[in-house]
Amino acid sequence: MYGLLIALLLIDAIVLIALVLLQSGKSAGLSGAISGGAEQLFGKQKARGIDAVLHRATIVAGTLFFILTFLLGYIVNG
């Protein structure tokens, strides 16, 4: 069980890193800070297409990472 959890955690960590790197940046430097204020004033457009899929997949992979980490900690210390 321990080896399986370690393997799943390693795979999930690699997938999580890849998902984060594939996402487009929301802001870049000073120009991003200025456009961020404009987004608050005029409303932010929703992410569409692949950005929405990557966002949801990142949330799922991150949640799975924490669940696997807690299970692994419980098995090792319990």
PDB file of N, CA, C and O in Angstrom:
ATOM      1  N   MET A   1       0.826  -1.198   0.000  1.00  0.00           N
ATOM      2  CA  MET A   1       0.000   0.000   0.000  1.00  0.00           C
ATOM      3  C   MET A   1       0.866   1.256   0.000  1.00  0.00           C
ATOM      4  O   MET A   1       0.574   2.231  -0.692  1.00  0.00           O
ATOM      5  N   TYR A   2       1.932   1.211   0.786  1.00  0.00           N
ATOM      6  CA  TYR A   2       2.837   2.353   0.876  1.00  0.00           C
ATOM      7  C   TYR A   2       3.476   2.661  -0.478  1.00  0.00           C
ATOM      8  O   TYR A   2       3.532   3.817  -0.898  1.00  0.00           O
ATOM      9  N   GLY A   3       3.955   1.619  -1.155  1.00  0.00           N
ATOM     10  CA  GLY A   3       4.590   1.800  -2.465  1.00  0.00           C
ATOM     11  C   GLY A   3       3.628   2.325  -3.507  1.00  0.00           C
ATOM     12  O   GLY A   3       3.996   3.151  -4.343  1.00  0.00           O
ATOM     13  N   LEU A   4       2.394   1.848  -3.460  1.00  0.00           N
ATOM     14  CA  LEU A   4       1.380   2.320  -4.400  1.00  0.00           C
ATOM     15  C   LEU A   4       1.080   3.797  -4.186  1.00  0.00           C
ATOM     16  O   LEU A   4       0.963   4.552  -5.152  1.00  0.00           O
ATOM     17  N   LEU A   5       0.954   4.217  -2.926  1.00  0.00           N
ATOM     18  CA  LEU A   5       0.688   5.633  -2.639  1.00  0.00           C
ATOM     19  C   LEU A   5       1.856   6.520  -3.067  1.00  0.00           C
ATOM     20  O   LEU A   5       1.647   7.616  -3.587  1.00  0.00           O
ATOM     21  N   ILE A   6       3.075   6.052  -2.850  1.00  0.00           N
ATOM     22  CA  ILE A   6       4.251   6.824  -3.281  1.00  0.00           C
ATOM     23  C   ILE A   6       4.248   6.978  -4.803  1.00  0.00           C
ATOM     24  O   ILE A   6       4.514   8.063  -5.320  1.00  0.00           O
ATOM     25  N   ALA A   7       3.948   5.892  -5.519  1.00  0.00           N
ATOM     26  CA  ALA A   7       3.928   5.951  -6.984  1.00  0.00           C
ATOM     27  C   ALA A   7       2.834   6.899  -7.479  1.00  0.00           C
ATOM     28  O   ALA A   7       3.069   7.707  -8.378  1.00  0.00           O
ATOM     29  N   LEU A   8       1.636   6.797  -6.889  1.00  0.00           N
ATOM     30  CA  LEU A   8       0.548   7.690  -7.283  1.00  0.00           C
ATOM     31  C   LEU A   8       0.861   9.147  -6.970  1.00  0.00           C
ATOM     32  O   LEU A   8       0.527  10.039  -7.749  1.00  0.00           O
ATOM     33  N   LEU A   9       1.501   9.387  -5.834  1.00  0.00           N
ATOM     34  CA  LEU A   9       1.874  10.751  -5.458  1.00  0.00           C
ATOM     35  C   LEU A   9       2.914  11.320  -6.419  1.00  0.00           C
ATOM     36  O   LEU A   9       2.843  12.492  -6.789  1.00  0.00           O
ATOM     37  N   LEU A  10       3.866  10.505  -6.820  1.00  0.00           N
ATOM     38  CA  LEU A  10       4.892  10.948  -7.765  1.00  0.00           C
ATOM     39  C   LEU A  10       4.282  11.279  -9.127  1.00  0.00           C
ATOM     40  O   LEU A  10       4.606  12.301  -9.731  1.00  0.00           O
ATOM     41  N   ILE A  11       3.396  10.403  -9.602  1.00  0.00           N
ATOM     42  CA  ILE A  11       2.735  10.649 -10.889  1.00  0.00           C
ATOM     43  C   ILE A  11       1.879  11.914 -10.822  1.00  0.00           C
ATOM     44  O   ILE A  11       1.888  12.726 -11.747  1.00  0.00           O
ATOM     45  N   ASP A  12       1.136  12.076  -9.715  1.00  0.00           N
ATOM     46  CA  ASP A  12       0.288  13.255  -9.555  1.00  0.00           C
ATOM     47  C   ASP A  12       1.123  14.533  -9.484  1.00  0.00           C
ATOM     48  O   ASP A  12       0.726  15.564 -10.026  1.00  0.00           O
ATOM     49  N   ALA A  13       2.262  14.469  -8.826  1.00  0.00           N
ATOM     50  CA  ALA A  13       3.124  15.652  -8.736  1.00  0.00           C
ATOM     51  C   ALA A  13       3.639  16.066 -10.117  1.00  0.00           C
ATOM     52  O   ALA A  13       3.691  17.254 -10.434  1.00  0.00           O
ATOM     53  N   ILE A  14       4.014  15.091 -10.926  1.00  0.00           N
ATOM     54  CA  ILE A  14       4.501  15.393 -12.277  1.00  0.00           C
ATOM     55  C   ILE A  14       3.375  15.974 -13.134  1.00  0.00           C
ATOM     56  O   ILE A  14       3.588  16.928 -13.883  1.00  0.00           O
ATOM     57  N   VAL A  15       2.179  15.396 -13.022  1.00  0.00           N
ATOM     58  CA  VAL A  15       1.029  15.906 -13.771  1.00  0.00           C
ATOM     59  C   VAL A  15       0.686  17.324 -13.323  1.00  0.00           C
ATOM     60  O   VAL A  15       0.385  18.183 -14.152  1.00  0.00           O
ATOM     61  N   LEU A  16       0.730  17.570 -12.019  1.00  0.00           N
ATOM     62  CA  LEU A  16       0.425  18.900 -11.489  1.00  0.00           C
ATOM     63  C   LEU A  16       1.426  19.940 -11.988  1.00  0.00           C
ATOM     64  O   LEU A  16       1.036  21.050 -12.350  1.00  0.00           O
ATOM     65  N   ILE A  17       2.687  19.596 -12.008  1.00  0.00           N
ATOM     66  CA  ILE A  17       3.714  20.513 -12.520  1.00  0.00           C
ATOM     67  C   ILE A  17       3.460  20.816 -13.999  1.00  0.00           C
ATOM     68  O   ILE A  17       3.543  21.969 -14.423  1.00  0.00           O
ATOM     69  N   ALA A  18       3.155  19.786 -14.772  1.00  0.00           N
ATOM     70  CA  ALA A  18       2.901  19.983 -16.210  1.00  0.00           C
ATOM     71  C   ALA A  18       1.678  20.865 -16.434  1.00  0.00           C
ATOM     72  O   ALA A  18       1.689  21.732 -17.307  1.00  0.00           O
ATOM     73  N   LEU A  19       0.623  20.647 -15.649  1.00  0.00           N
ATOM     74  CA  LEU A  19      -0.589  21.450 -15.810  1.00  0.00           C
ATOM     75  C   LEU A  19      -0.345  22.918 -15.483  1.00  0.00           C
ATOM     76  O   LEU A  19      -0.854  23.802 -16.173  1.00  0.00           O
ATOM     77  N   VAL A  20       0.419  23.179 -14.451  1.00  0.00           N
ATOM     78  CA  VAL A  20       0.712  24.564 -14.083  1.00  0.00           C
ATOM     79  C   VAL A  20       1.554  25.236 -15.160  1.00  0.00           C
ATOM     80  O   VAL A  20       1.328  26.399 -15.494  1.00  0.00           O
ATOM     81  N   LEU A  21       2.515  24.512 -15.699  1.00  0.00           N
ATOM     82  CA  LEU A  21       3.373  25.097 -16.730  1.00  0.00           C
ATOM     83  C   LEU A  21       2.634  25.320 -18.051  1.00  0.00           C
ATOM     84  O   LEU A  21       3.009  26.204 -18.821  1.00  0.00           O
ATOM     85  N   LEU A  22       1.601  24.540 -18.322  1.00  0.00           N
ATOM     86  CA  LEU A  22       0.853  24.696 -19.568  1.00  0.00           C
ATOM     87  C   LEU A  22      -0.115  25.869 -19.544  1.00  0.00           C
ATOM     88  O   LEU A  22      -0.542  26.339 -20.599  1.00  0.00           O
ATOM     89  N   GLN A  23      -0.466  26.346 -18.357  1.00  0.00           N
ATOM     90  CA  GLN A  23      -1.431  27.444 -18.272  1.00  0.00           C
ATOM     91  C   GLN A  23      -0.800  28.756 -18.712  1.00  0.00           C
ATOM     92  O   GLN A  23       0.390  29.000 -18.511  1.00  0.00           O
ATOM     93  N   SER A  24      -1.638  29.592 -19.320  1.00  0.00           N
ATOM     94  CA  SER A  24      -1.153  30.904 -19.747  1.00  0.00           C
ATOM     95  C   SER A  24      -1.104  31.835 -18.546  1.00  0.00           C
ATOM     96  O   SER A  24      -1.904  31.710 -17.618  1.00  0.00           O
ATOM     97  N   GLY A  25      -0.160  32.769 -18.569  1.00  0.00           N
ATOM     98  CA  GLY A  25      -0.018  33.720 -17.480  1.00  0.00           C
ATOM     99  C   GLY A  25      -1.162  34.710 -17.443  1.00  0.00           C
ATOM    100  O   GLY A  25      -1.677  35.107 -18.488  1.00  0.00           O
ATOM    101  N   LYS A  26      -1.562  35.110 -16.254  1.00  0.00           N
ATOM    102  CA  LYS A  26      -2.671  36.058 -16.119  1.00  0.00           C
ATOM    103  C   LYS A  26      -2.198  37.504 -16.218  1.00  0.00           C
ATOM    104  O   LYS A  26      -2.940  38.371 -16.681  1.00  0.00           O
ATOM    105  N   SER A  27      -0.992  37.763 -15.796  1.00  0.00           N
ATOM    106  CA  SER A  27      -0.478  39.127 -15.877  1.00  0.00           C
ATOM    107  C   SER A  27       1.044  39.072 -16.003  1.00  0.00           C
ATOM    108  O   SER A  27       1.681  38.095 -15.610  1.00  0.00           O
ATOM    109  N   ALA A  28       1.605  40.131 -16.554  1.00  0.00           N
ATOM    110  CA  ALA A  28       3.049  40.174 -16.743  1.00  0.00           C
ATOM    111  C   ALA A  28       3.567  41.547 -16.345  1.00  0.00           C
ATOM    112  O   ALA A  28       3.398  42.522 -17.078  1.00  0.00           O
ATOM    113  N   GLY A  29       4.195  41.616 -15.186  1.00  0.00           N
ATOM    114  CA  GLY A  29       4.837  42.847 -14.751  1.00  0.00           C
ATOM    115  C   GLY A  29       3.891  44.004 -14.534  1.00  0.00           C
ATOM    116  O   GLY A  29       2.755  43.829 -14.092  1.00  0.00           O
ATOM    117  N   LEU A  30       4.382  45.203 -14.858  1.00  0.00           N
ATOM    118  CA  LEU A  30       3.624  46.416 -14.631  1.00  0.00           C
ATOM    119  C   LEU A  30       2.404  46.508 -15.545  1.00  0.00           C
ATOM    120  O   LEU A  30       1.354  46.998 -15.128  1.00  0.00           O
ATOM    121  N   SER A  31       2.531  46.047 -16.774  1.00  0.00           N
ATOM    122  CA  SER A  31       1.378  46.093 -17.684  1.00  0.00           C
ATOM    123  C   SER A  31       0.258  45.196 -17.183  1.00  0.00           C
ATOM    124  O   SER A  31      -0.915  45.510 -17.383  1.00  0.00           O
ATOM    125  N   GLY A  32       0.592  44.092 -16.541  1.00  0.00           N
ATOM    126  CA  GLY A  32      -0.419  43.230 -15.963  1.00  0.00           C
ATOM    127  C   GLY A  32      -1.117  43.877 -14.787  1.00  0.00           C
ATOM    128  O   GLY A  32      -2.311  43.665 -14.578  1.00  0.00           O
ATOM    129  N   ALA A  33      -0.382  44.665 -14.014  1.00  0.00           N
ATOM    130  CA  ALA A  33      -0.994  45.353 -12.873  1.00  0.00           C
ATOM    131  C   ALA A  33      -1.989  46.403 -13.357  1.00  0.00           C
ATOM    132  O   ALA A  33      -3.040  46.596 -12.747  1.00  0.00           O
ATOM    133  N   ILE A  34      -1.658  47.077 -14.449  1.00  0.00           N
ATOM    134  CA  ILE A  34      -2.563  48.091 -14.992  1.00  0.00           C
ATOM    135  C   ILE A  34      -3.803  47.426 -15.583  1.00  0.00           C
ATOM    136  O   ILE A  34      -4.920  47.884 -15.345  1.00  0.00           O
ATOM    137  N   SER A  35      -3.619  46.355 -16.348  1.00  0.00           N
ATOM    138  CA  SER A  35      -4.779  45.683 -16.936  1.00  0.00           C
ATOM    139  C   SER A  35      -5.594  44.955 -15.869  1.00  0.00           C
ATOM    140  O   SER A  35      -6.796  44.752 -16.045  1.00  0.00           O
ATOM    141  N   GLY A  36      -4.964  44.565 -14.775  1.00  0.00           N
ATOM    142  CA  GLY A  36      -5.709  43.951 -13.681  1.00  0.00           C
ATOM    143  C   GLY A  36      -6.708  44.913 -13.079  1.00  0.00           C
ATOM    144  O   GLY A  36      -7.814  44.513 -12.719  1.00  0.00           O
ATOM    145  N   GLY A  37      -6.335  46.179 -12.964  1.00  0.00           N
ATOM    146  CA  GLY A  37      -7.272  47.185 -12.481  1.00  0.00           C
ATOM    147  C   GLY A  37      -8.408  47.398 -13.454  1.00  0.00           C
ATOM    148  O   GLY A  37      -9.546  47.618 -13.041  1.00  0.00           O
ATOM    149  N   ALA A  38      -8.116  47.337 -14.738  1.00  0.00           N
ATOM    150  CA  ALA A  38      -9.158  47.490 -15.752  1.00  0.00           C
ATOM    151  C   ALA A  38     -10.115  46.308 -15.719  1.00  0.00           C
ATOM    152  O   ALA A  38     -11.313  46.466 -15.957  1.00  0.00           O
ATOM    153  N   GLU A  39      -9.585  45.113 -15.423  1.00  0.00           N
ATOM    154  CA  GLU A  39     -10.449  43.941 -15.335  1.00  0.00           C
ATOM    155  C   GLU A  39     -11.438  44.079 -14.188  1.00  0.00           C
ATOM    156  O   GLU A  39     -12.589  43.660 -14.309  1.00  0.00           O
ATOM    157  N   GLN A  40     -11.002  44.662 -13.078  1.00  0.00           N
ATOM    158  CA  GLN A  40     -11.903  44.845 -11.950  1.00  0.00           C
ATOM    159  C   GLN A  40     -12.980  45.880 -12.277  1.00  0.00           C
ATOM    160  O   GLN A  40     -14.129  45.743 -11.857  1.00  0.00           O
ATOM    161  N   LEU A  41     -12.606  46.905 -13.022  1.00  0.00           N
ATOM    162  CA  LEU A  41     -13.548  47.966 -13.353  1.00  0.00           C
ATOM    163  C   LEU A  41     -14.558  47.524 -14.404  1.00  0.00           C
ATOM    164  O   LEU A  41     -15.757  47.760 -14.255  1.00  0.00           O
ATOM    165  N   PHE A  42     -14.078  46.885 -15.461  1.00  0.00           N
ATOM    166  CA  PHE A  42     -14.948  46.539 -16.584  1.00  0.00           C
ATOM    167  C   PHE A  42     -15.417  45.090 -16.580  1.00  0.00           C
ATOM    168  O   PHE A  42     -16.232  44.705 -17.418  1.00  0.00           O
ATOM    169  N   GLY A  43     -14.928  44.299 -15.671  1.00  0.00           N
ATOM    170  CA  GLY A  43     -15.325  42.888 -15.611  1.00  0.00           C
ATOM    171  C   GLY A  43     -14.319  42.007 -16.315  1.00  0.00           C
ATOM    172  O   GLY A  43     -13.758  42.371 -17.349  1.00  0.00           O
ATOM    173  N   LYS A  44     -14.106  40.863 -15.744  1.00  0.00           N
ATOM    174  CA  LYS A  44     -13.132  39.927 -16.296  1.00  0.00           C
ATOM    175  C   LYS A  44     -13.854  38.914 -17.177  1.00  0.00           C
ATOM    176  O   LYS A  44     -14.906  38.395 -16.805  1.00  0.00           O
ATOM    177  N   GLN A  45     -13.287  38.640 -18.335  1.00  0.00           N
ATOM    178  CA  GLN A  45     -13.896  37.659 -19.215  1.00  0.00           C
ATOM    179  C   GLN A  45     -13.579  36.260 -18.700  1.00  0.00           C
ATOM    180  O   GLN A  45     -12.503  36.009 -18.158  1.00  0.00           O
ATOM    181  N   LYS A  46     -14.517  35.374 -18.877  1.00  0.00           N
ATOM    182  CA  LYS A  46     -14.346  34.005 -18.403  1.00  0.00           C
ATOM    183  C   LYS A  46     -13.350  33.274 -19.282  1.00  0.00           C
ATOM    184  O   LYS A  46     -13.236  33.530 -20.481  1.00  0.00           O
ATOM    185  N   ALA A  47     -12.627  32.348 -18.644  1.00  0.00           N
ATOM    186  CA  ALA A  47     -11.686  31.519 -19.390  1.00  0.00           C
ATOM    187  C   ALA A  47     -12.462  30.566 -20.278  1.00  0.00           C
ATOM    188  O   ALA A  47     -13.445  29.967 -19.841  1.00  0.00           O
ATOM    189  N   ARG A  48     -12.039  30.424 -21.499  1.00  0.00           N
ATOM    190  CA  ARG A  48     -12.744  29.564 -22.437  1.00  0.00           C
ATOM    191  C   ARG A  48     -11.792  28.541 -23.014  1.00  0.00           C
ATOM    192  O   ARG A  48     -10.575  28.728 -23.031  1.00  0.00           O
ATOM    193  N   GLY A  49     -12.372  27.469 -23.479  1.00  0.00           N
ATOM    194  CA  GLY A  49     -11.607  26.455 -24.194  1.00  0.00           C
ATOM    195  C   GLY A  49     -10.619  25.725 -23.323  1.00  0.00           C
ATOM    196  O   GLY A  49     -10.948  25.229 -22.245  1.00  0.00           O
ATOM    197  N   ILE A  50      -9.403  25.671 -23.815  1.00  0.00           N
ATOM    198  CA  ILE A  50      -8.368  24.886 -23.152  1.00  0.00           C
ATOM    199  C   ILE A  50      -7.973  25.479 -21.805  1.00  0.00           C
ATOM    200  O   ILE A  50      -7.563  24.743 -20.907  1.00  0.00           O
ATOM    201  N   ASP A  51      -8.087  26.788 -21.647  1.00  0.00           N
ATOM    202  CA  ASP A  51      -7.759  27.405 -20.354  1.00  0.00           C
ATOM    203  C   ASP A  51      -8.684  26.913 -19.253  1.00  0.00           C
ATOM    204  O   ASP A  51      -8.239  26.674 -18.130  1.00  0.00           O
ATOM    205  N   ALA A  52      -9.950  26.763 -19.559  1.00  0.00           N
ATOM    206  CA  ALA A  52     -10.912  26.271 -18.562  1.00  0.00           C
ATOM    207  C   ALA A  52     -10.637  24.813 -18.217  1.00  0.00           C
ATOM    208  O   ALA A  52     -10.735  24.415 -17.056  1.00  0.00           O
ATOM    209  N   VAL A  53     -10.296  24.027 -19.215  1.00  0.00           N
ATOM    210  CA  VAL A  53      -9.982  22.613 -18.977  1.00  0.00           C
ATOM    211  C   VAL A  53      -8.724  22.493 -18.125  1.00  0.00           C
ATOM    212  O   VAL A  53      -8.685  21.699 -17.185  1.00  0.00           O
ATOM    213  N   LEU A  54      -7.701  23.270 -18.444  1.00  0.00           N
ATOM    214  CA  LEU A  54      -6.463  23.229 -17.658  1.00  0.00           C
ATOM    215  C   LEU A  54      -6.694  23.695 -16.226  1.00  0.00           C
ATOM    216  O   LEU A  54      -6.112  23.151 -15.288  1.00  0.00           O
ATOM    217  N   HIS A  55      -7.542  24.702 -16.063  1.00  0.00           N
ATOM    218  CA  HIS A  55      -7.842  25.216 -14.728  1.00  0.00           C
ATOM    219  C   HIS A  55      -8.525  24.146 -13.875  1.00  0.00           C
ATOM    220  O   HIS A  55      -8.139  23.921 -12.728  1.00  0.00           O
ATOM    221  N   ARG A  56      -9.528  23.497 -14.433  1.00  0.00           N
ATOM    222  CA  ARG A  56     -10.233  22.449 -13.683  1.00  0.00           C
ATOM    223  C   ARG A  56      -9.344  21.250 -13.424  1.00  0.00           C
ATOM    224  O   ARG A  56      -9.394  20.673 -12.338  1.00  0.00           O
ATOM    225  N   ALA A  57      -8.532  20.861 -14.393  1.00  0.00           N
ATOM    226  CA  ALA A  57      -7.635  19.723 -14.210  1.00  0.00           C
ATOM    227  C   ALA A  57      -6.596  20.027 -13.130  1.00  0.00           C
ATOM    228  O   ALA A  57      -6.213  19.131 -12.378  1.00  0.00           O
ATOM    229  N   THR A  58      -6.140  21.268 -13.043  1.00  0.00           N
ATOM    230  CA  THR A  58      -5.195  21.660 -12.006  1.00  0.00           C
ATOM    231  C   THR A  58      -5.828  21.570 -10.624  1.00  0.00           C
ATOM    232  O   THR A  58      -5.186  21.135  -9.668  1.00  0.00           O
ATOM    233  N   ILE A  59      -7.085  21.980 -10.522  1.00  0.00           N
ATOM    234  CA  ILE A  59      -7.786  21.886  -9.237  1.00  0.00           C
ATOM    235  C   ILE A  59      -7.930  20.422  -8.817  1.00  0.00           C
ATOM    236  O   ILE A  59      -7.712  20.080  -7.654  1.00  0.00           O
ATOM    237  N   VAL A  60      -8.296  19.565  -9.766  1.00  0.00           N
ATOM    238  CA  VAL A  60      -8.459  18.142  -9.459  1.00  0.00           C
ATOM    239  C   VAL A  60      -7.117  17.520  -9.057  1.00  0.00           C
ATOM    240  O   VAL A  60      -7.045  16.777  -8.078  1.00  0.00           O
ATOM    241  N   ALA A  61      -6.065  17.821  -9.806  1.00  0.00           N
ATOM    242  CA  ALA A  61      -4.749  17.256  -9.499  1.00  0.00           C
ATOM    243  C   ALA A  61      -4.221  17.768  -8.159  1.00  0.00           C
ATOM    244  O   ALA A  61      -3.594  17.015  -7.414  1.00  0.00           O
ATOM    245  N   GLY A  62      -4.467  19.025  -7.853  1.00  0.00           N
ATOM    246  CA  GLY A  62      -4.032  19.570  -6.566  1.00  0.00           C
ATOM    247  C   GLY A  62      -4.784  18.954  -5.402  1.00  0.00           C
ATOM    248  O   GLY A  62      -4.189  18.659  -4.366  1.00  0.00           O
ATOM    249  N   THR A  63      -6.084  18.756  -5.560  1.00  0.00           N
ATOM    250  CA  THR A  63      -6.882  18.116  -4.514  1.00  0.00           C
ATOM    251  C   THR A  63      -6.437  16.671  -4.306  1.00  0.00           C
ATOM    252  O   THR A  63      -6.315  16.210  -3.172  1.00  0.00           O
ATOM    253  N   LEU A  64      -6.198  15.967  -5.398  1.00  0.00           N
ATOM    254  CA  LEU A  64      -5.712  14.590  -5.311  1.00  0.00           C
ATOM    255  C   LEU A  64      -4.343  14.534  -4.636  1.00  0.00           C
ATOM    256  O   LEU A  64      -4.064  13.611  -3.871  1.00  0.00           O
ATOM    257  N   PHE A  65      -3.492  15.519  -4.916  1.00  0.00           N
ATOM    258  CA  PHE A  65      -2.173  15.574  -4.291  1.00  0.00           C
ATOM    259  C   PHE A  65      -2.291  15.675  -2.769  1.00  0.00           C
ATOM    260  O   PHE A  65      -1.593  14.970  -2.040  1.00  0.00           O
ATOM    261  N   PHE A  66      -3.177  16.555  -2.293  1.00  0.00           N
ATOM    262  CA  PHE A  66      -3.344  16.704  -0.848  1.00  0.00           C
ATOM    263  C   PHE A  66      -3.960  15.460  -0.218  1.00  0.00           C
ATOM    264  O   PHE A  66      -3.558  15.060   0.875  1.00  0.00           O
ATOM    265  N   ILE A  67      -4.921  14.849  -0.885  1.00  0.00           N
ATOM    266  CA  ILE A  67      -5.538  13.637  -0.348  1.00  0.00           C
ATOM    267  C   ILE A  67      -4.509  12.513  -0.242  1.00  0.00           C
ATOM    268  O   ILE A  67      -4.430  11.832   0.780  1.00  0.00           O
ATOM    269  N   LEU A  68      -3.725  12.322  -1.298  1.00  0.00           N
ATOM    270  CA  LEU A  68      -2.690  11.289  -1.265  1.00  0.00           C
ATOM    271  C   LEU A  68      -1.641  11.572  -0.199  1.00  0.00           C
ATOM    272  O   LEU A  68      -1.159  10.649   0.458  1.00  0.00           O
ATOM    273  N   THR A  69      -1.284  12.845  -0.022  1.00  0.00           N
ATOM    274  CA  THR A  69      -0.297  13.203   0.994  1.00  0.00           C
ATOM    275  C   THR A  69      -0.823  12.923   2.396  1.00  0.00           C
ATOM    276  O   THR A  69      -0.093  12.406   3.242  1.00  0.00           O
ATOM    277  N   PHE A  70      -2.091  13.263   2.648  1.00  0.00           N
ATOM    278  CA  PHE A  70      -2.682  12.991   3.963  1.00  0.00           C
ATOM    279  C   PHE A  70      -2.790  11.486   4.218  1.00  0.00           C
ATOM    280  O   PHE A  70      -2.512  11.023   5.325  1.00  0.00           O
ATOM    281  N   LEU A  71      -3.193  10.718   3.196  1.00  0.00           N
ATOM    282  CA  LEU A  71      -3.266   9.265   3.346  1.00  0.00           C
ATOM    283  C   LEU A  71      -1.895   8.670   3.631  1.00  0.00           C
ATOM    284  O   LEU A  71      -1.757   7.788   4.479  1.00  0.00           O
ATOM    285  N   LEU A  72      -0.903   9.145   2.933  1.00  0.00           N
ATOM    286  CA  LEU A  72       0.464   8.648   3.146  1.00  0.00           C
ATOM    287  C   LEU A  72       0.955   8.983   4.548  1.00  0.00           C
ATOM    288  O   LEU A  72       1.582   8.151   5.204  1.00  0.00           O
ATOM    289  N   GLY A  73       0.677  10.181   5.002  1.00  0.00           N
ATOM    290  CA  GLY A  73       1.054  10.565   6.360  1.00  0.00           C
ATOM    291  C   GLY A  73       0.328   9.744   7.400  1.00  0.00           C
ATOM    292  O   GLY A  73       0.906   9.402   8.432  1.00  0.00           O
ATOM    293  N   TYR A  74      -0.929   9.421   7.147  1.00  0.00           N
ATOM    294  CA  TYR A  74      -1.715   8.613   8.085  1.00  0.00           C
ATOM    295  C   TYR A  74      -1.163   7.192   8.167  1.00  0.00           C
ATOM    296  O   TYR A  74      -1.069   6.617   9.251  1.00  0.00           O
ATOM    297  N   ILE A  75      -0.794   6.626   6.999  1.00  0.00           N
ATOM    298  CA  ILE A  75      -0.259   5.271   6.974  1.00  0.00           C
ATOM    299  C   ILE A  75       1.104   5.200   7.668  1.00  0.00           C
ATOM    300  O   ILE A  75       1.370   4.260   8.416  1.00  0.00           O
ATOM    301  N   VAL A  76       1.953   6.176   7.426  1.00  0.00           N
ATOM    302  CA  VAL A  76       3.304   6.167   8.003  1.00  0.00           C
ATOM    303  C   VAL A  76       3.238   6.385   9.514  1.00  0.00           C
ATOM    304  O   VAL A  76       3.935   5.702  10.264  1.00  0.00           O
ATOM    305  N   ASN A  77       2.409   7.327   9.973  1.00  0.00           N
ATOM    306  CA  ASN A  77       2.363   7.649  11.407  1.00  0.00           C
ATOM    307  C   ASN A  77       1.307   6.868  12.157  1.00  0.00           C
ATOM    308  O   ASN A  77       1.324   6.857  13.388  1.00  0.00           O
ATOM    309  N   GLY A  78       0.395   6.219  11.470  1.00  0.00           N
ATOM    310  CA  GLY A  78      -0.711   5.541  12.141  1.00  0.00           C
ATOM    311  C   GLY A  78      -0.444   4.123  12.292  1.00  0.00           C
ATOM    312  O   GLY A  78      -1.272   3.394  12.838  1.00  0.00           O
TER     313      GLY A  78
END
